[in-house]
Amino acid sequence: MAGLLDGKALAQRMQAHLAEQVQNWQAQVGRPPGLAVLMAGDNPASATYVRNKEKACSRVGIASYGQHFSGDIAQAELEQIIDQLNQDERVDGILIQLPLPRHLDSVSLLNRILPHKDADGLHPTNLGRLVRGESGLRSCTPFGVMKLLEAYEVVLRGKQAVVVGRSILVGKPMALMLSEADATVTLAHSKTVALKSVTLTADILVAAVGQPDLITAEMVKPGAVVVDVGMNRVRDPKGDRLVGDVQFETVQEVADWITPVPGGVGPMTVTMLLQNTVSSYRQTVSV
């Protein structure tokens, strides 16, 4: 039976440490770090995520400047708000909660955020720094996965890693971070032919597609480390619940380590958002 990579417990420890640091720095600087989370529309999942982020900010001592807009907000109005936040000295990090209403150009809006305030690590400048192996703000979810693997002393150097999913949010930066840690990485996706033959090579398998139960036990190498980034809401005889991309009950019997859903990667994503905001704050105020 696989051990659990407990992201919730690690996130709590990391946030407690961040809270101590923020308290000390605020005493020196005279202001706390500030994060602005922008949300447009009434997506229930997004509203839950935003609430969780605001609660996490409160625990750590980060000032929250979140704004919630109606689903019909104009692109130009949102651009103007981002420009104002870029110039606001109280705000160290800006995040746009995705998905946005269809009439909004999310790529253009994300690119409008100044790179040093890009709390989600998705600006082309920060992604470019990742590609080049330079320091910079990192994409929160894969950054959280790396911290989780590090905390559990999972050896990456020389290992075979397979990332299933090629999004700019998770899959591509995840592959880059694993490669940077000296793993040999294969980037697969839901349309990969003979996906099972690819995943069976993985010492470290990361599933990030958004498809419930995509990864089953027969697709996992015995003794592998399985990281489930998927977060899918399903309704079945067990009720309305969250599941990942990995068939947890069966894969747990094959793998050495596995992340639960919920309680695995999700809390780490929020924690790395806080970490990015604090990193930007430290750069700005030089503490």
N, C-alpha and C positions, 0 to 999 in steps of 0.2 A: 504494500500500500504506500503510495507516494506521500512524502511530506508536503505540508502546505507552505508556500511562499506567502507569508501573511503580510500583505501590503498595508492593511489597516493598522496593525500594530507598529510597523516600521514608520508609517506616516505620522502616527501619534508621537513617537519618539523624536522624529525630525522636527515636527512642528513645535514641540516643547522646547527643543534646543533653539530653534529660530526665535521663539518668543523671548527667551532670555537675551539673545543677541540684540533683538530689536529694542528691548527695554533699555539696554546699555547704550546703544547708539542714539536712541531718541534723547536720552539725557544729555548727550554731547552736542547733538545737532539742533535740538529744539523742535523737531517735527518728526512724525513717524513716516515710514514708507507709505505711498499711496497707490492704489490700484483702481482703475476704472474699467468695469465690465459693461459693455454695451449690448443690449438685447433688443431686437425688433420682432414684434408679433407675439403670438400667444401659444407657442409650442410648449406643451406640458413638460416634456422631458427637459427642454432648455431651461424652463423656469425652475425646475428642481435642481439642475446643475448650478444655476446662478445662485440660488439660495445656499447651496452647499459651499460655494466659493466665498460668499459673503460671510457665512458663519466661520469658515476657516480663517478669513482675514481678521475677524474679531478675536479669535483665539490667539493669534500670533501677535496682534497689535498693529496690523496694517490698516490704515484708513481706507474705507471703501467709498468710491465715487461712482458707483454703478448708476446707470440710467436705463430705463425701460421705455421703449417707444412703441407706438401703434404700428401695426403691420403695413400701413400704407405710407410710412415715412418716405420722403423723397431721397434719392441718392445724394443730391446736392446738399440737403440739410444734414445728412449723416456725415458727409465729407467735412462740412463746416465744423461740426461738433468734434470730429477727430482732430482737425487743425487747432481748435481751441485747447483740447487736452494735450496736444503736442507741446503747446506753449505754457501750460499750467505747471508751475514749479512744484506744486504739491503732488503731482501725479508722476510716479516713476514707471508704472506699467499700464498698458492699455490692452484690453482683450475684446475681440468681437465674438460674441457667442454665435456659433454656427449650429444648424443651418439658418440662413437668412431668408426672408420672403423672396420669391422668385424674381421679382422685378429689380432687386438690388444686385449689383456686381460685387460679389464678395472679394474677388481677387484684387480689384482696384482699391477697395476699402482697406484690406489688409496691407497692401503695399503703401498706403498713405500714412500708416503709423511710422513714426521715426524708429529706425532700427534699434536704438538703445532703449526704447520704451515698448518694444515688441515682446510682451510678457508670454505670449504663446510660442515664440521662437519660430514663426512662420514667414517672416519677411525674407525676400530673396537674398538680402545681404547676410542675414544670419544663417540661412541654409547654405549659402556660398562659403561662409566661414567653416561650417561643418564639413563640407566637401573638401576644403583645403586643410582641414585639421587644425584650424586656428581657434582661439578662444572666442566665445560669443554666447549669446542666449540660445539655449537648445530647445527643440520641440519637446513639450512637456511630457507627453505619454511615453515616447521611447526613452527619454532622459530618466523618467521614473522607473521604467523597466531595468535600465542599467544600474540604477541605485539599488533596486531590489535584488538583482543578481549578485551585486557586490556585497550586500549585507549578508547574504547567505553563502558567501564564498564559493560561488559557482565559477569554476575554471572555464575561461573562454579562449585563452591562447591556444591556438592549434586545433581547436574543436570545429566540428562541422555545425554550422547554424543555418537553419532554413526559416525565412520569413515568408509567411503566406499573406499577401496583401501588399499592394504597391501604391497606396495613397501617399500624398505629400504630407498628410497629417501624422501618419504612423509608419507605414511600410518602408518607404524610401529612406527617411532619416534613421529608422531602426537598423536597416541594413548597413548604413554608413557607420553608425556607432559601434555595431558589433564588429565590423571590419577594422575600425580604429583600435578595438581591443584585441586584435590579432586572431579573431575567428575567421574561418573560411566560410563565406556567406553565399547562399543561393537565395535569390528573390523570386518567389513563385506567386501565384494568384489563383483566383477561382476558375480561370480558364486554362490553367496549365494542364497539358495532356499528361495522363498517368500521374496525377498529383501524388497518389499513394507511394509510388516508387521514389519520388523526390523527398517526401516527408520522412520516409523510413531511413534516410541517410542522416537525419538530424540528431546531433547530441543535444542541441538547444533548438527547440521548435517554438516559434512565435506565430500565433494565429491572430490576424487582424483584418478580417474580411467583412464582418457584419452579417454572418450567415449562421443561424443556430445549428449546432451539432455537425458542423462541416468536418471537423477532425474527430475520427473515431479511433477506437483502441487498435484496430488492425493497421492504422496509418502511423502508429507511433513506435519508434525503436525502443525496445526494453531498456530501462535505465535512463531514458532521456529526461531533460528538463523542459517542461511545457509551460509556456506563458500565454495565457488567454486574454487578449486585449478586447475581444468582442463584448458588446453590451447590447443584448437584444431582448425586447419585451415580448413575451409569448403568453398565450392563453391556452391552457390545456387542462386535462382532468386534475392536475395538481394546483390549478388556479392561475391567476394573473401574476407572472413572475419574471425576473430577469435571468437570462441565461447567456452564456458566452458562445464562442465559435467552436468550443471543444466539448465533446460529450463527457462531462466531468466524471460521472460514476464509473464508466468503463475504462477511461484513460487513466484514472487514478490507480488502477490495479496494475498498470504497465509501466508508468513513468516513475522516476526517482523523486522528482519534485514537480509540483503543479500549483498554479495560482487559482484561487476560488473566484467565482463571480456570483454576487458582488464580494468585495473585500480584498481583492487582489491588486489589480493595476489601477483601478479607479481612484482610490485614495492617494496613490502615488502621483497621479497626474495633477491633482489639486495641489499637492505639496510642492511639486516642482514649479507650478505657477507662482506660488508664494516665494519659492527660492529665487526664481527669475526676477520677480519684483524687488526683492531685497538686494539682489546683485546689482540691479540698475540703480537702486537707491544709494548703495555704497559707492558706485562709480561717480554718481552725481555730487554727493556730499563729501566724498573722500574720507571715509572712515574705515 
